[in-house]
């Protein structure tokens, strides 16, 4: 069974109150082949919420205390992002999830690209906070842009 970012499954949980629904992923959920998860909501963040970006590195750096998740107003959301990742992993583990399809460029779920923390729209190579945690726990992570590769292997 797969875990899928809730926004990709059609849940309106993005920071701006929207979703990023992808029909093929929603179909997997409806066929009981996948479940939806949103680490940011599990971390207690509201929808909608102020946009947040990682400053000082990527998700791995957050876990090592070298970077923080800051919203556009300057609030430190690092602990909410970390707690959401831990809660999400606990749920995924109980459901015996074997892989994840997460939202690229998200400060939680990005698996190849995230924003650079300047709120300028500049992207950088890196992973989100939840993705870093999931990888450290041994779960394979893909994005909505490359998840078909996972299904081929």
N, C-alpha and C positions, 0 to 999 in steps of 0.2 A: 504494500500500500504506500502511496505517496502522500507527502504533506505539501500543500500549495498555499502560497501567500493568499490570504483571504481577499485582498483587493483584486487579484487575478481571477478569482472565482466569482467575482461580481459583487462582493460585499463592499458597501460604501464606508470604508474605514481609512482611506488615505487622509493625509494631513488636511487636505482641502475639502473633505467630506465626500469625495468622489471615489470611483473605483477604476480599475484597469482591466476590466473583464476580457478574458480570452475564451472564446467559445469552446475550443478543444479542451481546455483545462476545466472549464465549467462542466463539460460533458463527463469528464472523468469523475468529478465529484458526484454528479447526479447518478452515475453508474456504480457508486460506492467503491470506486477504485482509488479514491483520494479523499483527504479531509483538508479543511481550511484552517489556517492558523494566522494570527496577527500578533507578533511579539510586542508591538507598540501598545496595542489595546490591552494585552495581558499585563503590560507594565504599568497600567493605570492611566495612560494618556487618553484624553478625550478626543472625540471626532466632532467637528473639525478641531485642529490645533495649529499652532504656529509652526511653520516649517523649521526643521532642525537639520544640522549638518555636523559631521565629526570635524573637530578642530585639533590639529596636531598629529594627524596620522590617519589610520583606519581602524576597523573593529578590533584587530589583534592588539593594536596600540592602546585602545580603550581598556581591554582586559589587563594589560600590563601597567596601567596607570600613567601612560605617557600621553594620552589624548582624552578629550572630553566630547560629549554630545551637547551642543549648545543650540538653543532655538534662536530665531531671528531677533527676539527681544533681549537676548543675552542670558536667559535662564539656563542653568546647568541641568540637563535631563539625563545625565550619564547613568545614575542609579536606576531610573525608570527603564531605560533601555536594557541595562544589564539584567534587572529582575524579570523583565518581559522575556528575554532570551532564555533564562533559566526555567521559567514557568512553561514556555512553549516547548522546550526540550523535554521537560517532565511529561507533558501531555503526549508528545510524539513518541517517547519511549514506551509509555503505557500502551499505545496503539500499535506498537511494533512497526513504525514507519521505517522504510528502507532507503528512502531518498526524498529530496526536497526540490521543488520548483519555486524559487523566490523572486521577488520583484527587483530587477536590476536598478541600480542607482539609488536605492533606498538606504538611509543611514542605518537601518536595521538589517535589511535583506539583500543589499547589493552583493553580488558574488564576483564581479570583475571590475566594475566601475562604481564610484561614489562621487559625490560632489566634494570639492576641496575645502569646505568650511568657510568660504568667503561670501557665500550667498550671492555670487556673481554668475552662477550657471556654469562655472568651470568644473569640468570633470577630471578625475584622476583615477589611476589604477588603484584598486583596493577593495576591501570587503566591508560590509556592515557589521554591527555589533553582534546581532543574532547569528549571522552567517559564520563569523569567526568562532563563536561558541559551538555551533553545530559541527563545524569542521573539526574543532578540537575534540569533540565527542565521537568523531568517526563517521558522521553522516555525510554522504555525498550531496553536494549542493549544485544545482543548475539554476539558470535564469529562464525567464519566458522567452529569451532570445536563443537559447541553445538546448532546451529540454528534450528536443527530439533525439539528440545524440544519446541521452541517457536511455531512452526507450529502445534504441537500436542495439545497445550492448547487452 
